[in-house]
């Protein structure tokens, strides 16, 4: 049975990915920062698929926490087939109003967590000489967004990391790609008013927000795609950017 490791799994895209991969027969190893209750709820929802689930709570932007998570996976004897780096956070505000501590935290959460998990999963994937790493990024990592400089920088780092790591791992038959999401209907958008959301919809050629389930379906397609597809940052934004 295949195994998918999913970070940021307690809500939104990560939650949808867990349900989608479990429904396709994957064992799932799930991490979230602090909401163990939501991971327990997710585990109950996946029980119907007769797959196994590992849960871990902790900030994987801190290496020791990520290491603990992957040690739990090793104890089960699992060798991950897929890693979905979804843990992330947003920050909206003028850069001059941002503290150095806030800057460090968003880089730790959005970018360092990707490094930590990739560093730990690669030796496990090398044992089976295959694997798929899928990084959940953002179109603002491609284009940059006003009042989201730190978020854009972190996601731009994820995009560059994706392209570089793909070249490094291609000879080992491990593929690395990123999904650069546009406006997806998750709680990350709670800072926007209903009127602001409607204005954004008018800017999107598809005339709507994407759904977490659509991102999850696309992540599954990438996980099961040709081994020749690697090093790509694919915009998933309804034609917005």
Residue, then its C-alpha position, 0 to 999 in steps of 0.5 A: x500500500x502506498x503512503x502519502x505524508x501531508x503537512x498542514x493537514x488539519x484544514x483547507x488544502x491539507x485536509x482535502x488532500x488527506x481525504x483524497x489520498x486516503x480514498x485512493x487507498x494511500x496510508x496517510x501520515x498527517x501533521x498540523x501545528x497545534x490542532x490535534x482535535x481536527x486531526x482526530x476528526x480527519x482520522x475518523x473520516x478516513x476510517x471508511x477507506x480502510x487505510x492507516x493513519x499516523x498523526x503528529x502535532x508540532x511546528x515542523x518549521x522547527x527541525x526537531x519537530x519535523x524529525x520527530x514526525x518522520x521518526x514516527x513514520x519510520x517506526x511504522x516501517x513506512x517508506x513515503x511514496x508522496x510528500x505534500x508540503x502544505x503547511x503555511x501561513x499568510x501575512x498581510x501588511x506593509x513591510x515597514x510595519x512587520x517585525x523581524x520576528x514576524x518575518x522570521x516566523x513566516x519564512x520558518x513556516x512557509x519555507x524552512x518547513x519545506x526544507x526540513x521535510x524534504x531533507x528527512x524524506x529524501x533518504x526514505x525515498x532513495x531506499x525505494x528509488x522513487x518518490x513524488x514531492x509536491x509543494x503547495x505554493x502560491x501565484x504570489x511566489x511567481x508575481x509578488x503581491x502588494x502588502x504580501x511581500x514576506x508571503x511572496x518571498x517565502x513562496x518565491x523561495x518554495x518555487x526556486x527550491x522546487x526547481x533546484x531540488x528537482x534537478x538534484x533528485x531527477x537521477x534518483x527517480x524522485x520528482x519535485x513539483x509545485x502547485x502555485x495556487x491562486x485564490x482558493x476558498x479556505x480560511x486563509x482568506x478570512x481577512x478579506x470581506x465578502x465585498x473584497x472576495x467578490x471584487x477578486x472573483x471579478x478579476x479571475x477569468x474563471x469567475x470563482x475561487x478554487x476549492x481545496x478539493x480541486x487542489x487535492x485532485x490535482x495533487x493526486x494527478x501529480x502524484x501519479x503522473x509520469x516520472x518525466x514531469x519534474x521541476x515544474x511550478x504550475x499555476x492553479x488559479x483559474x487564469x488569474x495571474 
